[in-house]
Structures are given as structure tokens and as C-alpha cells.
Amino acid sequence: MPELVIDRVTKRFKHKIAVDTVSLRLRNGVYGFLGANGAGKTTLLRMLCGVLKPTSGEIRCNGTEIRMLDGEYRFLLGYLPQDFGYYPDFTAKRYLEYLAACKAVPKDLAKEKVQEMLRLVGLEGEQKQKIKTFSGGMIRRLGIAQALLNDPEILILDEPTSGLDPKERIRFRNIISALSKGRIVILSTHIVSDVEFISDQILLMKQGCIVEQGTCREVTGNVRGKVWEYMAGPEEADRMNDTFAVSNLKNEGDRVYLRIVSDTCPCEGAAPAEPGLEDVYLYYFGTDEICRNADRSIFLRDMHQ
Amino acid sequence: MWKIFQEEFYKIASKKIVWIGLFCLLGFVRYRLAMVVDEYTMTTGRETICGKEAIAKDQELTAQYAGPLTEEKVQTIYEKYGFFYINSETGEQNGNYCSRFITERMTNSRQLEEPALDDIQFYQGSDWENNAAYLLEDGLRFDYVYGWDDLAETYGIMVIFCLSALFMIGLSSVFSEEYSLKTADILLTTRRGKGGGIWMKAAAAFGFTLSIYFAVTVYVWAIYLNVFGTQGLDASSVMIGWGNRWGYCPDTVAGFLLYQFWLGLAGMILLTAVVLAVSALCKNAFLAVVLSLTLYLIPVVWLKLIGPMRIFGHTVTKAVSHFMASMPVYLTMTWDFGFPAEQVMMHLAIALAVGVAGVWLGYWRYRGYQG
């Protein structure tokens, strides 16, 4: 079973530091990278895949630098990039068979494996269709299928559920959970529920650094006492929404239910609440990253006018 | 690996524009040959015959004089058929292949504009020595080579240049499309993606070039063989207008056509290597086509424009000119330059070095792709 060590890895693009001295040790399990757009998740994942070369630091697999392992390391790898590339004129089957050959899946096993993956992602019936006729969700599922083709010991999935509908997303989560035994699964997302349910370890990335790491319980434990619930009138809710990081907001009759993330009690009458991962996300990434408060304010005003 | 090769080949071969271009080219060559045959005339006695019948008659007639060309043979042809000429009033051609050969190669007809029959004379004195004497001195083997002359022009110039353009269009996408489709990210993380997979891409590109080049050659040669048969293939290459007597030139017409074929092949292989390098350097196929075309034409700009200015001094200009003459656009035309054999070999060696460097550059550039 592989062990990946990320040792003080930095990636600099001209004047921008995308990943800043990140050190991690990854063993079996599902690692969920959470972070806003531009946090450095994709850059880090591309370095883990060997596509990008770190500016400094090194990534080792079982003690050997991955560039030294070369094809041997890539043999262990399954990768779904954020922008999944495909050949529009290839059929799904042809595309997977081609990638199976690139991944050095033995010829006699390849056809069987392709069918298995197509079944797994629910594309068996569309295997002879050209990919250009596929919907966004189908393309994403094809991407997941190709990543799993070689039964990888290290599975790296960058925004795997973007474009999937809720049913497909649940199906995908179940697939990953089932596959996570005996391998390293790394997935990056900004969809909190994706990692909340299946990740053994959650890593929060901000401005190229890992700002928080731990199990879901540990990570949420860190913001215990910083999440508040409050029922407010519409105008007060509007005001509080502008002032605090609000992770949830719901109209309940004449009143508005607010879930506020704040180091201190936001107002008299606010009661402490059990934190969830979305609260943690909001705590670290601030109001402008997730909840689009301005939009909500407008929405609230419209509701009560 | 075979599966990867097949799919890489399919990716290149599935470009419709290449096939449309190719069929247009082959169609045009076929049409042009049909026109050549249709417009072919010869006179026998007072009768003018046209088309295939005229070709057959000319071949039959020329066969009587086939073999080493001597002064007596020339004299006999002249006495029997006179000079070949075009009636300026009717536009009719008068003569046959033999009379046309001696008229065009041994008389002043080409120096005169629309000459009347009476104005045409055998070269005299130094004109004879400079322009015609070698035809009798070098043991020239005479035969009917009209079709091969036409083939040398069609194949050696038009077909080769058109194929070069098609290969640039078809092969520019080999690496660049992987970038633009974002498939490079996936391929480069597969076990074979950074090694054998890249070599298979290059192999597919060369395979595509070779198979198309061979197929087109076979087609073009076949349609000419169908019309003109094999007569004249063992005649001296000097018989056809493109054969030159200064530089290296194979002895026979067949040798000359093969020489064209091999030079074309070398040029196409070099072009493929250069396009692969360009493709790996460009992030989209269109840019790669434009850059490939620009690189393809740089030797023309150098040899026609910059080189003659000699702004870089004699030695540099000469060295660069040799380099430019080794590039695809001129390498395929080497048969027209009268280069001695050593120079041809040197140009081929330069082409080989550039080709290897091109593939190597393409390999490393693609392998090191960083997004």
C-alpha cells in the first residue's frame, strides 16, 4: 500500500505563489481538499500527478521521489482533472480502451475492465455513442470511469462532482467510499457535502497553504462555540447578514432563522449550535467566499417588500 | 502499444480536411493527365491524330530510333519528318515526338518567338557545342519519354508541394490538440503517457506520412503507366527536361523518377519531424499549422530574398543556404538544382540531424507540458 509524502512543496507562477510550502503525509483513506477557487488545490493535485513540477520541495511515493519512479508511479495513479479532456469524435468505449492501453492495462483484461467501468458509472448503454453527444454529467461520469480503469492505488479527483446532479453525486460518493479501502483517494472540491460524508481526512486550503487538517469531527470541533442560531425579524436579519458570516438563512413565517459563524456571540438571544463542515468552511474562508451575502440581502428585501 | 498506435493514427486520419484535400489533389492529377492525353496530337504524313491513338503512334514511331542517339539518327529523323512547329495561324502542331525532340533540344526554336518553319535551324558553332553537342556525346539513350517528362513535373512539384501542405494540416494537431482538448493532462499521468505513448504519437505521424505518400505515389505512377506504358523508362534521364547534366542525376528515366521519389520521401519525413516539434510547441492546432507553414517557407525567403543580398557575408550566407537547401521545401526539389552527389549527401545528413532534433524536441516539450 503506497504512502505519499509531500515535503515542503511550493509552486510559484511568476509572481504568484499557488502552493506555499505544503507538507503532508498521505496513507490509505479518502482525503478531501476543501478550498475556494484559486486556493491552490488544483495546482497541488497536478503536482501530485506529476504533471506540474514543484518549484521547490519534493513529493515521494514510498520513499522515492515520484519523478524518479516515472512510469512506475503513474501506474499507481488514476486522475480526473478539473477540466476533463476527451476526443469529441471518439465513442465512450473507444476512449476508455485507448486510455486502458495508455495505462498499460493488460490487453486481455482491458475490454473487461472497460465494460466494468462503463457499468459502474452507468454509461453501458451509451458506450457506442460519440462523446460529443454526451451531456455534462455523462462526460463527468466518463471521466470518473477513466480514472478508475487501472484500479489505481492513488486516485486523484479534481472537482469530481461538478456537473453531476444530486442522484449522480450520491452515486459517485458511494463509488468512492466503496473504493477507498486499501488506496489513497484525494479529492478536491468546494462542495462541502462531497467531503463531509466520505473523507477520512479533511484538508482546508487557503492561499496555497493547508490551514486546517483533521477528521470531520476534529475539524468541526475547532469551531465549536463559534456557531450560533438566531431567529430575527426581517430587517434585523438583513442587518446581521451584512455584518456576520451567515451559513444558513431561512424564512419561518414572519421570522428569519439565521445560522451565524462568529468568534463571539453575535447578539443577545443567539444560541450556540453544533458546527457542521459548512460552518468550518465559512469560518476559514469568510463571507465573500461562500454565502454571497449581498445576493441574499437583496433576496431578503424582495421577500419582505 | 499497438492499440495506442492505432488510436493515434486514427486521430490523425480522422481529419476530414486532409482527405478532402487529398481527393482534390488526386482528382486534379487525374483530370490533368486526361487533358494532356486529350490535347496530345501528332502528324503522320498529312494526317493529324489526337489522344491515346497519337500517343501509341508516337511510341511506335519513336521505338524505331530507340537506343543511343547518333548524328546519323538525328539526320534521319530530320530528313524524314522535318522540324516540329506550331502553325501560328491555326495553332496546329505539326510533327511527332522524334521531330519535336530534335527541334526543341537541337535547334534555335526556343530562342525564337512563334517561329515559322523556315526560321528554324540546327544550332551552329558554339551554340551547338553549348546546347546540343552533349546529347550526342554522352551516349544518350533515345526513346519515347513524353509521359515521364510530364510525370516528373506533376509528381516532383505539384504533388509533393500539395502533400506537404496536407501533412502540415494533418499533423499539426498531433500534440497541440492534446493541449487544446486538455487530454494531455490525462495522457501524461498514464503509465505510457510520458514514454511509449509519445513515441507512438510520433510513429503514427510518420506512419501516416509514409502511407499517404506511398499510396499517392503508387496512384500517380499507376495512372501514368496506364496511359504511357513502360516505354522509355530505360532511356537517358537527360531526355526529360528536368534531368540535368551538371550535378548528380541518375542515368535512366526510371532512376530519375525514383530519385524524385526518394527525395520526396526524405523531405516528407523531415517535414513530419519539424511539424511534430512545432505541434508540441503550440497550444492549438491552427497556430501550429501557421507556424509550420511559416517555417516551411523560410528557406524560400532566404534563398530568393535574403541570401542574394549577402548581408551576412559569403561564408555565413553559403552555410545558411546549404542549411536552407536541406529543408523540406528544397530537399524535395534537389533533383532540379544540379547539386553534386556529395552535396546531396550533405543535405540529407543535415536533414537527418534536423529531423532527429525535431522529434526529440517534440518529445521533450510534450513530456514536460505544464499546462
Interface residues (C-beta under 8 A of the other chain):
Chain A: R46 C49 G50 V51 L52 K53 D70 G71 R74 F75 L77 Y79 P81 D83 F84 G85 Y86 Y87 D89 R94 E97 Y98 L99 A101 C102 K103 A104 K107 A110 Q146 N150
Chain B: M1 K3 I4 E7 K11 S14 E178 L181 K182 T183 A184 D185 I186 L187 L188 T189 T190 R191 R192 G193 K194 G195 G197 G368 Y369 Q370 G371
